[in-house]
Amino acid sequence: MTEPTRLDTVLPLLEFAATAEEPDLRVAALAAAARLPLDETCWLEHSRVTGRVIGELPPGSDERRAVLRVAADIPLLSVRRHLRTLADDP
């Protein structure tokens, strides 16, 4: 079995996702991080950054939809509950 990725290893990628100016790069960084075998601490940090990026992107934009697709793969119940509220919001 693959060892989980440690936070200090994935943090630079998540920091890039949080600060990159180009939305496509933010999406790519979040998607790349989500493909790693993350432990729970990493997933919590990933979800925090993902939520921040979702909040900064314009509703209905292609980039926001792409980040929401990445967020749907985050294996945390709290994230899934939050995504349901976003889906219910007109």
PASEBA-1860 file (N, C-alpha, C; in nm, 3 decimals):
! residues 90
1> MTEPTRLD> 0.084/-0.118/0.000/0.000/0.000/0.000/0.089/0.125/0.000 ~ 0.045/0.227/-0.068/0.121/0.351/-0.078/0.113/0.430/0.052 ~ 0.224/0.484/0.092/0.228/0.570/0.211/0.152/0.699/0.185 ~ 0.074/0.747/0.282/0.006/0.876/0.263/0.107/0.990/0.248 ~ 0.070/1.087/0.169/0.153/1.205/0.148/0.146/1.293/0.272 ~ 0.259/1.340/0.318/0.264/1.426/0.436/0.230/1.569/0.398 ~ 0.180/1.643/0.496/0.139/1.781/0.473/0.254/1.867/0.424 ~ 0.372/1.850/0.479/0.485/1.933/0.435/0.522/1.908/0.289
9> TVLPLLEF> 0.484/1.793/0.237/0.510/1.762/0.097/0.408/1.826/0.004 ~ 0.281/1.825/0.044/0.174/1.874/-0.043/0.146/2.024/-0.022 ~ 0.191/2.078/0.088/0.161/2.218/0.121/0.206/2.317/0.013 ~ 0.323/2.304/-0.047/0.360/2.400/-0.153/0.261/2.399/-0.271 ~ 0.211/2.283/-0.305/0.114/2.274/-0.413/-0.018/2.342/-0.374 ~ -0.061/2.322/-0.251/-0.184/2.386/-0.203/-0.167/2.537/-0.189 ~ -0.050/2.580/-0.146/-0.023/2.724/-0.137/-0.024/2.788/-0.275 ~ 0.029/2.717/-0.373/0.024/2.767/-0.510/-0.121/2.779/-0.556
17> AATAEEPD> -0.202/2.678/-0.527/-0.343/2.681/-0.565/-0.414/2.799/-0.500 ~ -0.375/2.833/-0.379/-0.440/2.943/-0.307/-0.398/3.079/-0.359 ~ -0.280/3.089/-0.420/-0.227/3.221/-0.453/-0.207/3.248/-0.602 ~ -0.215/3.145/-0.685/-0.193/3.166/-0.829/-0.297/3.263/-0.884 ~ -0.255/3.347/-0.975/-0.348/3.445/-1.032/-0.436/3.386/-1.140 ~ -0.386/3.288/-1.213/-0.462/3.226/-1.321/-0.554/3.118/-1.264 ~ -0.686/3.132/-1.283/-0.780/3.032/-1.231/-0.751/2.890/-1.281 ~ -0.709/2.876/-1.407/-0.680/2.743/-1.460/-0.565/2.676/-1.385
25> LRVAALAA> -0.467/2.755/-1.344/-0.355/2.699/-1.267/-0.400/2.658/-1.128 ~ -0.490/2.736/-1.070/-0.544/2.701/-0.938/-0.617/2.567/-0.944 ~ -0.699/2.553/-1.047/-0.775/2.429/-1.066/-0.679/2.312/-1.084 ~ -0.578/2.330/-1.168/-0.483/2.222/-1.195/-0.407/2.182/-1.069 ~ -0.368/2.278/-0.988/-0.294/2.248/-0.865/-0.382/2.171/-0.766 ~ -0.508/2.213/-0.752/-0.599/2.142/-0.662/-0.627/2.001/-0.712 ~ -0.646/1.987/-0.842/-0.671/1.855/-0.899/-0.549/1.764/-0.882 ~ -0.430/1.819/-0.902/-0.308/1.739/-0.885/-0.293/1.694/-0.740
33> AARLPLDE> -0.317/1.782/-0.647/-0.306/1.746/-0.505/-0.408/1.638/-0.469 ~ -0.527/1.645/-0.528/-0.632/1.548/-0.496/-0.598/1.408/-0.547 ~ -0.506/1.398/-0.640/-0.466/1.267/-0.694/-0.363/1.196/-0.606 ~ -0.306/1.269/-0.512/-0.206/1.211/-0.423/-0.274/1.132/-0.312 ~ -0.205/1.036/-0.253/-0.262/0.960/-0.141/-0.252/1.042/-0.011 ~ -0.345/1.132/0.008/-0.341/1.226/0.120/-0.392/1.163/0.249 ~ -0.334/1.205/0.362/-0.390/1.163/0.490/-0.497/1.265/0.531 ~ -0.561/1.243/0.644/-0.673/1.328/0.683/-0.631/1.474/0.703
41> TCWLEHSR> -0.514/1.496/0.760/-0.466/1.633/0.779/-0.450/1.704/0.646 ~ -0.397/1.633/0.549/-0.381/1.692/0.415/-0.516/1.721/0.351 ~ -0.611/1.629/0.367/-0.744/1.652/0.310/-0.811/1.772/0.376 ~ -0.792/1.789/0.504/-0.849/1.907/0.572/-0.791/2.035/0.516 ~ -0.660/2.038/0.494/-0.597/2.156/0.437/-0.641/2.175/0.292 ~ -0.652/2.067/0.219/-0.700/2.074/0.080/-0.840/2.133/0.078 ~ -0.926/2.088/0.168/-1.064/2.139/0.169/-1.069/2.287/0.206 ~ -0.979/2.330/0.295/-0.975/2.472/0.333/-0.936/2.558/0.213
49> VTGRVIGE> -0.833/2.515/0.142/-0.787/2.590/0.024/-0.894/2.584/-0.085 ~ -0.952/2.469/-0.106/-1.056/2.455/-0.208/-1.174/2.547/-0.180 ~ -1.216/2.553/-0.055/-1.326/2.642/-0.018/-1.292/2.788/-0.044 ~ -1.169/2.824/-0.014/-1.125/2.962/-0.039/-1.129/2.993/-0.189 ~ -1.079/2.900/-0.270/-1.078/2.921/-0.415/-1.221/2.929/-0.468 ~ -1.308/2.841/-0.423/-1.448/2.846/-0.466/-1.509/2.982/-0.435 ~ -1.481/3.033/-0.316/-1.536/3.163/-0.276/-1.482/3.280/-0.356 ~ -1.363/3.265/-0.411/-1.301/3.374/-0.487/-1.337/3.374/-0.635
57> LPPGSDER> -1.387/3.264/-0.685/-1.420/3.255/-0.828/-1.565/3.296/-0.851 ~ -1.593/3.357/-0.964/-1.730/3.403/-0.992/-1.827/3.285/-1.004 ~ -1.944/3.297/-0.941/-2.045/3.191/-0.954/-2.077/3.166/-1.102 ~ -2.089/3.039/-1.136/-2.122/3.002/-1.272/-2.005/2.995/-1.368 ~ -1.886/3.037/-1.323/-1.770/3.035/-1.413/-1.723/2.891/-1.436 ~ -1.660/2.869/-1.549/-1.606/2.736/-1.580/-1.504/2.692/-1.476 ~ -1.422/2.787/-1.431/-1.320/2.753/-1.333/-1.383/2.711/-1.200 ~ -1.487/2.783/-1.159/-1.553/2.747/-1.033/-1.616/2.609/-1.044
65> RAVLRVAA> -1.678/2.581/-1.157/-1.736/2.447/-1.177/-1.628/2.340/-1.169 ~ -1.511/2.369/-1.225/-1.400/2.273/-1.221/-1.353/2.249/-1.078 ~ -1.345/2.355/-0.999/-1.304/2.340/-0.858/-1.411/2.264/-0.780 ~ -1.536/2.288/-0.810/-1.643/2.214/-0.744/-1.635/2.064/-0.776 ~ -1.595/2.032/-0.899/-1.576/1.890/-0.934/-1.462/1.829/-0.853 ~ -1.354/1.906/-0.835/-1.244/1.858/-0.751/-1.293/1.840/-0.607 ~ -1.369/1.936/-0.558/-1.419/1.931/-0.421/-1.509/1.809/-0.398 ~ -1.581/1.768/-0.500/-1.669/1.652/-0.486/-1.592/1.524/-0.457
73> DIPLLSVR> -1.463/1.522/-0.486/-1.381/1.405/-0.460/-1.310/1.409/-0.325 ~ -1.328/1.516/-0.250/-1.265/1.525/-0.117/-1.342/1.433/-0.022 ~ -1.273/1.336/0.037/-1.343/1.235/0.119/-1.369/1.278/0.263 ~ -1.430/1.394/0.278/-1.465/1.444/0.411/-1.614/1.474/0.413 ~ -1.685/1.421/0.511/-1.829/1.439/0.520/-1.867/1.587/0.529 ~ -1.789/1.665/0.600/-1.820/1.807/0.614/-1.818/1.878/0.479 ~ -1.726/1.839/0.393/-1.718/1.899/0.259/-1.839/1.858/0.177 ~ -1.876/1.733/0.184/-1.991/1.686/0.106/-2.119/1.755/0.152
81> RHLRTLAD> -2.133/1.775/0.281/-2.251/1.848/0.331/-2.252/1.992/0.279 ~ -2.137/2.056/0.281/-2.128/2.194/0.232/-2.159/2.201/0.083 ~ -2.110/2.106/0.007/-2.138/2.104/-0.136/-2.288/2.089/-0.163 ~ -2.355/2.012/-0.080/-2.501/1.999/-0.096/-2.571/2.133/-0.075 ~ -2.523/2.212/0.020/-2.585/2.343/0.041/-2.558/2.435/-0.078 ~ -2.440/2.424/-0.137/-2.411/2.503/-0.257/-2.502/2.461/-0.373 ~ -2.528/2.333/-0.385/-2.613/2.283/-0.493/-2.757/2.329/-0.474 ~ -2.800/2.346/-0.350/-2.936/2.388/-0.322/-2.956/2.538/-0.334
89> DP> -2.846/2.613/-0.337/-2.852/2.759/-0.343/-2.875/2.805/-0.486 ~ -2.988/2.873/-0.512/-3.015/2.918/-0.649/-2.920/3.024/-0.685
END
